[in-house]
Amino acid sequence: MAIRLHRIVSFKKVPKGYFAVYVGENQKRFVIPVSFLSRPLFQDLLGMSQEEFGYSHPTGGLTIPCNEDIFLDVTSRLN
C-alpha cells in the first residue's frame, strides 16, 4: 500500500472516494481512501490529530501529527 499511496500523493484534485491529509513536519500531502475512516488504526491517528490541533487545522485540510514513516506503516496495515 505504501507504494500506491506514494503514487496517489501527486494528484492535485482528490478522486471520488478519497480525501487528502497532511503528514509530518513538511506537511506532505497524501490522498487516501475514505474507507480508512472506519478503521480503528486510522481512528487512532485521527485521535492524535484532534488532541494536537482540535478542529482547527493549519493547512485547511486534515493534519496528522506523526512522521511520514509511521503514517505509511499504519496505512499499509489497512488493506
N, C-alpha and C positions, 0 to 999 in steps of 0.2 A: 504494500500500500504506500510506503514512503516514496517509491519511485513515481507512482501515479499522482500522489499529492504534489510532487515536485513539478510534474508536467502541468497540472491544473493551475498552479500558482500564477502562471503568466497571463491568464485570462483577465482582460480589462473589465469585461461585462460578466456578471455572475450568471452561469447557466441555470435554467429552471431545475429546482430540486437541490440546489447548493446554496451556501452562504459564505461570506468572507469573514475571516478572523485575522487578527494581527498578533504576532507572537514574537517574544524575545526583545532584547534591548534595541535591536534595529527595526522593530515593528515589521517584520517580514510578513507579507500577506499570503494567506493560504485560503483556497476555496475548497470547502469540504461539503460532503453530503448532509442534507438536513436530517437524514436518518440517524446521524451521530447524536442528535439532541436527546434521544430517548435512552441512550446507553449510559449505564452507571459510571464507567470510567470517564466519559466525556463530561458527565454531570459533575464529577469531582473537579475537573478543570473549570467549569462554569462557576462552581462554588468559590474557587480561588480567585476568579475574576471579580465576583461580587464582593468578596472580602477586601480586595485591593482597591477597586475602583467604584464600588457601589453600582449605580446605574448610569454613571456619567463616564463615558469612555473618551479619552483624549483624541483618538483618531476619528471619532464619529462612527466607528464600527466596533464590533466586539473585540476587546483586547484580552488575550490570555497571558497572565503574568508567569510564564515559565520559559526556560530556554528552548530553542528550536529542537534540540536533540530529544528532550523529554517529550515535547509535543509530538514529534514524529514517532517516537516509541509508543506512546499511548494510542495514537490514531492507527498505527499499524496493527494493533491488537483488536481493533473494532471491526474487522472483516469477518 
